[in-house]
Amino acid sequence: MMLGNWHSFSSFAFTPQHERKFTRNYSPDEPSHELNNYIETFVSHHEQIEKEFPVMHEYIIGFLIRIEANKKLTYEEWYPEADPHLFKQLREDILIPEKLGLKKPTPIKYFLKEAGIPPFMLTDFFETETS
């Protein structure tokens, strides 16, 4: 969800460390979402995520590709405090191979169903749910 919000410009969960000190109410002692932790976890577990949540996996990959493309900076440039090898591994092992398989995105209602989120828009319901 954080990647989807980031992609749609409605929120920004992964502020780079070097920019965080300029945000309102910044405290170095407060925990913060770190993109490198997210990427490290995704790289380590992406096969299990794909197996258990194939639509979510598709969305994560699509968002990671498009967010970087929209920024016109590599993640390495954008997050200089993070391990550049991690982003390289993400790109080479997952994003580039999976990008070839991405097609028209699976409709969001399948993502919601997979995540166990009840439909809330008429377009999110399946035919059998509205009858």
VMD Tcl script that builds the backbone (N, CA, C; Angstrom):
set m [mol new atoms 393]
animate dup $m
set s [atomselect $m all]
$s set {name element resname resid chain x y z} {
  {N N MET 1 A 0.828 -1.184 0.000}
  {CA C MET 1 A 0.000 0.000 0.000}
  {C C MET 1 A 0.876 1.252 0.000}
  {N N MET 2 A 1.997 1.201 0.726}
  {CA C MET 2 A 2.867 2.378 0.766}
  {C C MET 2 A 3.431 2.674 -0.624}
  {N N LEU 3 A 3.773 1.639 -1.377}
  {CA C LEU 3 A 4.276 1.873 -2.730}
  {C C LEU 3 A 3.189 2.439 -3.635}
  {N N GLY 4 A 1.972 1.945 -3.495}
  {CA C GLY 4 A 0.864 2.460 -4.290}
  {C C GLY 4 A 0.591 3.914 -3.983}
  {N N ASN 5 A 0.614 4.269 -2.707}
  {CA C ASN 5 A 0.423 5.668 -2.331}
  {C C ASN 5 A 1.553 6.542 -2.853}
  {N N TRP 6 A 2.762 6.031 -2.789}
  {CA C TRP 6 A 3.920 6.762 -3.291}
  {C C TRP 6 A 3.780 6.967 -4.793}
  {N N HIS 7 A 3.431 5.905 -5.504}
  {CA C HIS 7 A 3.282 5.982 -6.953}
  {C C HIS 7 A 2.204 6.982 -7.363}
  {N N SER 8 A 1.127 7.062 -6.587}
  {CA C SER 8 A 0.030 7.974 -6.923}
  {C C SER 8 A 0.249 9.384 -6.362}
  {N N PHE 9 A 1.393 9.623 -5.749}
  {CA C PHE 9 A 1.770 10.915 -5.182}
  {C C PHE 9 A 0.879 11.344 -4.015}
  {N N SER 10 A 0.164 10.400 -3.385}
  {CA C SER 10 A -0.700 10.789 -2.278}
  {C C SER 10 A 0.020 10.758 -0.931}
  {N N SER 11 A 1.122 10.057 -0.849}
  {CA C SER 11 A 1.955 10.101 0.353}
  {C C SER 11 A 3.351 9.617 -0.003}
  {N N PHE 12 A 4.274 9.863 0.884}
  {CA C PHE 12 A 5.665 9.513 0.627}
  {C C PHE 12 A 6.227 8.880 1.889}
  {N N ALA 13 A 6.204 7.562 1.932}
  {CA C ALA 13 A 6.595 6.838 3.140}
  {C C ALA 13 A 8.099 6.665 3.293}
  {N N PHE 14 A 8.828 6.724 2.198}
  {CA C PHE 14 A 10.253 6.399 2.243}
  {C C PHE 14 A 11.114 7.638 1.972}
  {N N THR 15 A 11.090 8.588 2.884}
  {CA C THR 15 A 11.897 9.789 2.724}
  {C C THR 15 A 13.361 9.432 2.950}
  {N N PRO 16 A 14.237 9.803 2.019}
  {CA C PRO 16 A 15.658 9.504 2.217}
  {C C PRO 16 A 16.178 10.130 3.514}
  {N N GLN 17 A 17.100 9.454 4.142}
  {CA C GLN 17 A 17.646 9.928 5.414}
  {C C GLN 17 A 18.193 11.344 5.302}
  {N N HIS 18 A 18.902 11.640 4.221}
  {CA C HIS 18 A 19.526 12.954 4.088}
  {C C HIS 18 A 18.498 14.071 3.884}
  {N N GLU 19 A 17.248 13.736 3.540}
  {CA C GLU 19 A 16.198 14.739 3.381}
  {C C GLU 19 A 15.304 14.830 4.614}
  {N N ARG 20 A 15.305 13.808 5.439}
  {CA C ARG 20 A 14.390 13.735 6.572}
  {C C ARG 20 A 14.600 14.863 7.579}
  {N N LYS 21 A 15.823 15.336 7.713}
  {CA C LYS 21 A 16.095 16.383 8.699}
  {C C LYS 21 A 15.410 17.699 8.354}
  {N N PHE 22 A 14.918 17.836 7.116}
  {CA C PHE 22 A 14.256 19.065 6.713}
  {C C PHE 22 A 12.732 18.986 6.831}
  {N N THR 23 A 12.227 17.855 7.282}
  {CA C THR 23 A 10.777 17.701 7.406}
  {C C THR 23 A 10.309 18.183 8.769}
  {N N ARG 24 A 9.061 18.551 8.822}
  {CA C ARG 24 A 8.462 19.029 10.065}
  {C C ARG 24 A 8.448 17.909 11.107}
  {N N ASN 25 A 8.690 18.249 12.341}
  {CA C ASN 25 A 8.660 17.315 13.467}
  {C C ASN 25 A 9.682 16.185 13.345}
  {N N TYR 26 A 10.793 16.434 12.675}
  {CA C TYR 26 A 11.833 15.419 12.528}
  {C C TYR 26 A 12.497 15.138 13.868}
  {N N SER 27 A 12.692 13.888 14.146}
  {CA C SER 27 A 13.456 13.483 15.320}
  {C C SER 27 A 14.313 12.292 14.923}
  {N N PRO 28 A 15.627 12.367 15.110}
  {CA C PRO 28 A 16.491 11.247 14.723}
  {C C PRO 28 A 16.221 9.982 15.528}
  {N N ASP 29 A 15.545 10.132 16.674}
  {CA C ASP 29 A 15.247 8.971 17.521}
  {C C ASP 29 A 13.950 8.276 17.131}
  {N N GLU 30 A 13.158 8.904 16.280}
  {CA C GLU 30 A 11.890 8.312 15.847}
  {C C GLU 30 A 12.142 7.287 14.749}
  {N N PRO 31 A 11.513 6.123 14.856}
  {CA C PRO 31 A 11.679 5.150 13.779}
  {C C PRO 31 A 11.030 5.669 12.491}
  {N N SER 32 A 11.579 5.272 11.389}
  {CA C SER 32 A 11.067 5.710 10.100}
  {C C SER 32 A 11.128 4.538 9.131}
  {N N HIS 33 A 10.256 4.565 8.159}
  {CA C HIS 33 A 10.305 3.537 7.116}
  {C C HIS 33 A 11.566 3.756 6.295}
  {N N GLU 34 A 12.334 2.729 6.132}
  {CA C GLU 34 A 13.568 2.809 5.357}
  {C C GLU 34 A 13.403 1.989 4.083}
  {N N LEU 35 A 13.598 2.618 2.945}
  {CA C LEU 35 A 13.448 1.915 1.672}
  {C C LEU 35 A 14.405 0.735 1.588}
  {N N ASN 36 A 15.623 0.915 2.080}
  {CA C ASN 36 A 16.582 -0.190 1.990}
  {C C ASN 36 A 16.102 -1.412 2.761}
  {N N ASN 37 A 15.429 -1.224 3.916}
  {CA C ASN 37 A 14.890 -2.367 4.659}
  {C C ASN 37 A 13.767 -3.036 3.871}
  {N N TYR 38 A 12.924 -2.224 3.272}
  {CA C TYR 38 A 11.824 -2.749 2.467}
  {C C TYR 38 A 12.372 -3.568 1.287}
  {N N ILE 39 A 13.340 -2.995 0.575}
  {CA C ILE 39 A 13.922 -3.662 -0.601}
  {C C ILE 39 A 14.643 -4.934 -0.182}
  {N N GLU 40 A 15.401 -4.874 0.904}
  {CA C GLU 40 A 16.121 -6.053 1.385}
  {C C GLU 40 A 15.147 -7.192 1.699}
  {N N THR 41 A 14.060 -6.863 2.358}
  {CA C THR 41 A 13.056 -7.870 2.695}
  {C C THR 41 A 12.386 -8.404 1.441}
  {N N PHE 42 A 12.054 -7.519 0.520}
  {CA C PHE 42 A 11.406 -7.955 -0.725}
  {C C PHE 42 A 12.331 -8.864 -1.538}
  {N N VAL 43 A 13.585 -8.485 -1.665}
  {CA C VAL 43 A 14.547 -9.311 -2.412}
  {C C VAL 43 A 14.678 -10.686 -1.760}
  {N N SER 44 A 14.738 -10.716 -0.443}
  {CA C SER 44 A 14.902 -11.987 0.278}
  {C C SER 44 A 13.675 -12.894 0.179}
  {N N HIS 45 A 12.493 -12.302 0.074}
  {CA C HIS 45 A 11.264 -13.091 0.156}
  {C C HIS 45 A 10.362 -12.994 -1.074}
  {N N HIS 46 A 10.860 -12.424 -2.168}
  {CA C HIS 46 A 9.978 -12.184 -3.304}
  {C C HIS 46 A 9.384 -13.466 -3.889}
  {N N GLU 47 A 10.111 -14.562 -3.855}
  {CA C GLU 47 A 9.560 -15.811 -4.399}
  {C C GLU 47 A 8.382 -16.299 -3.561}
  {N N GLN 48 A 8.493 -16.200 -2.245}
  {CA C GLN 48 A 7.393 -16.594 -1.364}
  {C C GLN 48 A 6.213 -15.636 -1.522}
  {N N ILE 49 A 6.495 -14.340 -1.650}
  {CA C ILE 49 A 5.428 -13.355 -1.874}
  {C C ILE 49 A 4.719 -13.660 -3.186}
  {N N GLU 50 A 5.481 -13.942 -4.221}
  {CA C GLU 50 A 4.879 -14.255 -5.529}
  {C C GLU 50 A 4.003 -15.508 -5.443}
  {N N LYS 51 A 4.449 -16.481 -4.690}
  {CA C LYS 51 A 3.696 -17.729 -4.546}
  {C C LYS 51 A 2.385 -17.501 -3.790}
  {N N GLU 52 A 2.450 -16.768 -2.679}
  {CA C GLU 52 A 1.275 -16.579 -1.835}
  {C C GLU 52 A 0.392 -15.408 -2.258}
  {N N PHE 53 A 1.000 -14.387 -2.861}
  {CA C PHE 53 A 0.270 -13.183 -3.250}
  {C C PHE 53 A 0.703 -12.746 -4.655}
  {N N PRO 54 A 0.338 -13.490 -5.684}
  {CA C PRO 54 A 0.827 -13.176 -7.033}
  {C C PRO 54 A 0.408 -11.799 -7.555}
  {N N VAL 55 A -0.792 -11.363 -7.233}
  {CA C VAL 55 A -1.230 -10.049 -7.716}
  {C C VAL 55 A -0.475 -8.943 -6.980}
  {N N MET 56 A -0.318 -9.080 -5.671}
  {CA C MET 56 A 0.445 -8.096 -4.899}
  {C C MET 56 A 1.882 -8.030 -5.414}
  {N N HIS 57 A 2.463 -9.170 -5.694}
  {CA C HIS 57 A 3.827 -9.227 -6.227}
  {C C HIS 57 A 3.911 -8.448 -7.534}
  {N N GLU 58 A 2.933 -8.651 -8.395}
  {CA C GLU 58 A 2.878 -7.929 -9.674}
  {C C GLU 58 A 2.813 -6.417 -9.438}
  {N N TYR 59 A 1.968 -6.000 -8.504}
  {CA C TYR 59 A 1.832 -4.572 -8.204}
  {C C TYR 59 A 3.121 -3.994 -7.626}
  {N N ILE 60 A 3.765 -4.711 -6.713}
  {CA C ILE 60 A 5.020 -4.234 -6.112}
  {C C ILE 60 A 6.056 -3.994 -7.191}
  {N N ILE 61 A 6.225 -4.946 -8.081}
  {CA C ILE 61 A 7.221 -4.818 -9.145}
  {C C ILE 61 A 6.882 -3.645 -10.059}
  {N N GLY 62 A 5.628 -3.555 -10.459}
  {CA C GLY 62 A 5.217 -2.446 -11.324}
  {C C GLY 62 A 5.449 -1.096 -10.670}
  {N N PHE 63 A 5.097 -0.980 -9.392}
  {CA C PHE 63 A 5.298 0.285 -8.688}
  {C C PHE 63 A 6.780 0.621 -8.578}
  {N N LEU 64 A 7.610 -0.353 -8.207}
  {CA C LEU 64 A 9.044 -0.089 -8.070}
  {C C LEU 64 A 9.656 0.374 -9.391}
  {N N ILE 65 A 9.238 -0.215 -10.486}
  {CA C ILE 65 A 9.744 0.179 -11.807}
  {C C ILE 65 A 9.281 1.591 -12.145}
  {N N ARG 66 A 7.978 1.859 -11.991}
  {CA C ARG 66 A 7.424 3.155 -12.409}
  {C C ARG 66 A 7.852 4.301 -11.494}
  {N N ILE 67 A 7.981 4.040 -10.192}
  {CA C ILE 67 A 8.417 5.108 -9.278}
  {C C ILE 67 A 9.805 5.598 -9.666}
  {N N GLU 68 A 10.711 4.680 -9.916}
  {CA C GLU 68 A 12.069 5.063 -10.294}
  {C C GLU 68 A 12.066 5.782 -11.643}
  {N N ALA 69 A 11.283 5.286 -12.593}
  {CA C ALA 69 A 11.217 5.909 -13.921}
  {C C ALA 69 A 10.627 7.321 -13.837}
  {N N ASN 70 A 9.596 7.495 -13.026}
  {CA C ASN 70 A 8.963 8.810 -12.889}
  {C C ASN 70 A 9.904 9.836 -12.263}
  {N N LYS 71 A 10.722 9.402 -11.331}
  {CA C LYS 71 A 11.656 10.301 -10.641}
  {C C LYS 71 A 12.817 10.680 -11.546}
  {N N LYS 72 A 13.100 9.828 -12.526}
  {CA C LYS 72 A 14.227 10.029 -13.447}
  {C C LYS 72 A 15.574 10.043 -12.717}
  {N N LEU 73 A 15.592 9.326 -11.603}
  {CA C LEU 73 A 16.810 9.072 -10.839}
  {C C LEU 73 A 16.807 7.601 -10.480}
  {N N THR 74 A 17.977 7.005 -10.440}
  {CA C THR 74 A 18.024 5.636 -9.953}
  {C C THR 74 A 17.835 5.663 -8.443}
  {N N TYR 75 A 17.424 4.530 -7.893}
  {CA C TYR 75 A 17.294 4.453 -6.435}
  {C C TYR 75 A 18.639 4.721 -5.764}
  {N N GLU 76 A 19.724 4.320 -6.407}
  {CA C GLU 76 A 21.057 4.561 -5.849}
  {C C GLU 76 A 21.333 6.059 -5.714}
  {N N GLU 77 A 20.910 6.832 -6.720}
  {CA C GLU 77 A 21.114 8.285 -6.667}
  {C C GLU 77 A 20.183 8.936 -5.646}
  {N N TRP 78 A 18.980 8.451 -5.586}
  {CA C TRP 78 A 17.943 9.023 -4.746}
  {C C TRP 78 A 18.179 8.713 -3.265}
  {N N TYR 79 A 18.739 7.527 -2.978}
  {CA C TYR 79 A 18.983 7.066 -1.611}
  {C C TYR 79 A 20.468 6.744 -1.436}
  {N N PRO 80 A 21.315 7.768 -1.426}
  {CA C PRO 80 A 22.759 7.505 -1.352}
  {C C PRO 80 A 23.207 6.829 -0.054}
  {N N GLU 81 A 22.384 6.917 0.984}
  {CA C GLU 81 A 22.752 6.294 2.261}
  {C C GLU 81 A 22.534 4.779 2.247}
  {N N ALA 82 A 21.775 4.277 1.283}
  {CA C ALA 82 A 21.476 2.844 1.208}
  {C C ALA 82 A 22.577 2.097 0.449}
  {N N ASP 83 A 22.609 0.806 0.636}
  {CA C ASP 83 A 23.589 -0.050 -0.021}
  {C C ASP 83 A 23.269 -0.143 -1.520}
  {N N PRO 84 A 24.113 0.389 -2.388}
  {CA C PRO 84 A 23.823 0.369 -3.823}
  {C C PRO 84 A 23.749 -1.047 -4.404}
  {N N HIS 85 A 24.433 -1.993 -3.769}
  {CA C HIS 85 A 24.391 -3.382 -4.257}
  {C C HIS 85 A 22.997 -3.985 -4.089}
  {N N LEU 86 A 22.284 -3.529 -3.084}
  {CA C LEU 86 A 20.928 -4.004 -2.846}
  {C C LEU 86 A 20.012 -3.606 -4.001}
  {N N PHE 87 A 20.113 -2.356 -4.437}
  {CA C PHE 87 A 19.293 -1.891 -5.556}
  {C C PHE 87 A 19.700 -2.591 -6.859}
  {N N LYS 88 A 20.995 -2.817 -7.008}
  {CA C LYS 88 A 21.482 -3.531 -8.190}
  {C C LYS 88 A 20.922 -4.957 -8.215}
  {N N GLN 89 A 20.937 -5.610 -7.062}
  {CA C GLN 89 A 20.391 -6.964 -6.968}
  {C C GLN 89 A 18.894 -6.960 -7.268}
  {N N LEU 90 A 18.162 -5.998 -6.710}
  {CA C LEU 90 A 16.732 -5.866 -6.985}
  {C C LEU 90 A 16.489 -5.740 -8.483}
  {N N ARG 91 A 17.228 -4.858 -9.106}
  {CA C ARG 91 A 17.038 -4.591 -10.531}
  {C C ARG 91 A 17.389 -5.819 -11.377}
  {N N GLU 92 A 18.557 -6.397 -11.132}
  {CA C GLU 92 A 19.041 -7.493 -11.974}
  {C C GLU 92 A 18.306 -8.815 -11.731}
  {N N ASP 93 A 17.989 -9.095 -10.477}
  {CA C ASP 93 A 17.376 -10.385 -10.155}
  {C C ASP 93 A 15.860 -10.395 -10.274}
  {N N ILE 94 A 15.231 -9.226 -10.113}
  {CA C ILE 94 A 13.770 -9.211 -10.066}
  {C C ILE 94 A 13.157 -8.270 -11.100}
  {N N LEU 95 A 13.497 -6.976 -11.028}
  {CA C LEU 95 A 12.786 -6.004 -11.852}
  {C C LEU 95 A 12.983 -6.207 -13.354}
  {N N ILE 96 A 14.212 -6.377 -13.777}
  {CA C ILE 96 A 14.454 -6.541 -15.215}
  {C C ILE 96 A 13.827 -7.839 -15.732}
  {N N PRO 97 A 14.055 -8.986 -15.089}
  {CA C PRO 97 A 13.407 -10.211 -15.594}
  {C C PRO 97 A 11.880 -10.156 -15.529}
  {N N GLU 98 A 11.331 -9.599 -14.457}
  {CA C GLU 98 A 9.876 -9.567 -14.300}
  {C C GLU 98 A 9.224 -8.525 -15.204}
  {N N LYS 99 A 9.951 -7.462 -15.539}
  {CA C LYS 99 A 9.398 -6.408 -16.394}
  {C C LYS 99 A 8.947 -6.975 -17.731}
  {N N LEU 100 A 9.686 -7.941 -18.233}
  {CA C LEU 100 A 9.333 -8.555 -19.506}
  {C C LEU 100 A 7.988 -9.264 -19.436}
  {N N GLY 101 A 7.637 -9.750 -18.261}
  {CA C GLY 101 A 6.376 -10.461 -18.088}
  {C C GLY 101 A 5.200 -9.574 -17.722}
  {N N LEU 102 A 5.480 -8.303 -17.388}
  {CA C LEU 102 A 4.385 -7.411 -17.016}
  {C C LEU 102 A 3.576 -7.051 -18.249}
  {N N LYS 103 A 2.317 -7.082 -18.058}
  {CA C LYS 103 A 1.404 -6.723 -19.130}
  {C C LYS 103 A 0.450 -5.693 -18.559}
  {N N LYS 104 A -0.730 -5.621 -19.109}
  {CA C LYS 104 A -1.740 -4.747 -18.528}
  {C C LYS 104 A -1.957 -5.192 -17.088}
  {N N PRO 105 A -1.915 -4.252 -16.145}
  {CA C PRO 105 A -2.035 -4.647 -14.735}
  {C C PRO 105 A -3.342 -5.387 -14.437}
  {N N THR 106 A -3.254 -6.318 -13.535}
  {CA C THR 106 A -4.436 -7.027 -13.061}
  {C C THR 106 A -5.341 -6.012 -12.372}
  {N N PRO 107 A -6.653 -6.044 -12.619}
  {CA C PRO 107 A -7.555 -5.086 -11.972}
  {C C PRO 107 A -7.410 -5.100 -10.444}
  {N N ILE 108 A -7.565 -3.924 -9.859}
  {CA C ILE 108 A -7.351 -3.744 -8.418}
  {C C ILE 108 A -8.275 -4.626 -7.588}
  {N N LYS 109 A -9.447 -4.972 -8.107}
  {CA C LYS 109 A -10.353 -5.802 -7.305}
  {C C LYS 109 A -9.726 -7.156 -6.971}
  {N N TYR 110 A -8.841 -7.666 -7.824}
  {CA C TYR 110 A -8.157 -8.927 -7.545}
  {C C TYR 110 A -7.107 -8.742 -6.448}
  {N N PHE 111 A -6.467 -7.575 -6.439}
  {CA C PHE 111 A -5.516 -7.254 -5.369}
  {C C PHE 111 A -6.255 -7.175 -4.036}
  {N N LEU 112 A -7.389 -6.476 -4.020}
  {CA C LEU 112 A -8.170 -6.338 -2.793}
  {C C LEU 112 A -8.634 -7.702 -2.277}
  {N N LYS 113 A -9.109 -8.539 -3.201}
  {CA C LYS 113 A -9.570 -9.879 -2.811}
  {C C LYS 113 A -8.411 -10.692 -2.232}
  {N N GLU 114 A -7.265 -10.645 -2.897}
  {CA C GLU 114 A -6.092 -11.386 -2.447}
  {C C GLU 114 A -5.628 -10.913 -1.068}
  {N N ALA 115 A -5.737 -9.621 -0.809}
  {CA C ALA 115 A -5.304 -9.055 0.471}
  {C C ALA 115 A -6.372 -9.180 1.559}
  {N N GLY 116 A -7.559 -9.685 1.199}
  {CA C GLY 116 A -8.623 -9.858 2.177}
  {C C GLY 116 A -9.345 -8.571 2.525}
  {N N ILE 117 A -9.266 -7.586 1.643}
  {CA C ILE 117 A -9.936 -6.301 1.872}
  {C C ILE 117 A -11.306 -6.353 1.216}
  {N N PRO 118 A -12.374 -6.113 1.978}
  {CA C PRO 118 A -13.721 -6.162 1.393}
  {C C PRO 118 A -13.892 -5.087 0.313}
  {N N PRO 119 A -14.631 -5.406 -0.735}
  {CA C PRO 119 A -14.876 -4.404 -1.786}
  {C C PRO 119 A -15.606 -3.193 -1.211}
  {N N PHE 120 A -15.294 -2.011 -1.736}
  {CA C PHE 120 A -15.983 -0.814 -1.267}
  {C C PHE 120 A -16.463 0.064 -2.415}
  {N N MET 121 A -16.022 -0.182 -3.632}
  {CA C MET 121 A -16.517 0.519 -4.816}
  {C C MET 121 A -17.304 -0.504 -5.635}
  {N N LEU 122 A -18.298 -0.070 -6.359}
  {CA C LEU 122 A -19.087 -1.004 -7.170}
  {C C LEU 122 A -18.214 -1.788 -8.141}
  {N N THR 123 A -17.181 -1.152 -8.674}
  {CA C THR 123 A -16.300 -1.834 -9.625}
  {C C THR 123 A -15.394 -2.864 -8.965}
  {N N ASP 124 A -15.323 -2.856 -7.632}
  {CA C ASP 124 A -14.481 -3.811 -6.906}
  {C C ASP 124 A -15.177 -5.143 -6.658}
  {N N PHE 125 A -16.482 -5.183 -6.862}
  {CA C PHE 125 A -17.236 -6.414 -6.642}
  {C C PHE 125 A -17.101 -7.335 -7.844}
  {N N PHE 126 A -17.204 -8.615 -7.571}
  {CA C PHE 126 A -17.247 -9.618 -8.629}
  {C C PHE 126 A -18.718 -9.901 -8.923}
  {N N GLU 127 A -19.020 -10.399 -10.082}
  {CA C GLU 127 A -20.393 -10.639 -10.519}
  {C C GLU 127 A -21.210 -11.377 -9.464}
  {N N THR 128 A -20.665 -12.417 -8.849}
  {CA C THR 128 A -21.407 -13.222 -7.894}
  {C C THR 128 A -21.656 -12.503 -6.578}
  {N N GLU 129 A -20.851 -11.458 -6.283}
  {CA C GLU 129 A -20.992 -10.731 -5.027}
  {C C GLU 129 A -22.130 -9.706 -5.055}
  {N N THR 130 A -22.489 -9.227 -6.240}
  {CA C THR 130 A -23.515 -8.184 -6.321}
  {C C THR 130 A -24.883 -8.745 -6.633}
  {N N SER 131 A -24.957 -10.020 -6.984}
  {CA C SER 131 A -26.243 -10.626 -7.368}
  {C C SER 131 A -27.058 -10.993 -6.155}
}
mol reanalyze $m
mol bondsrecalc $m
mol representation Tube
mol addrep $m
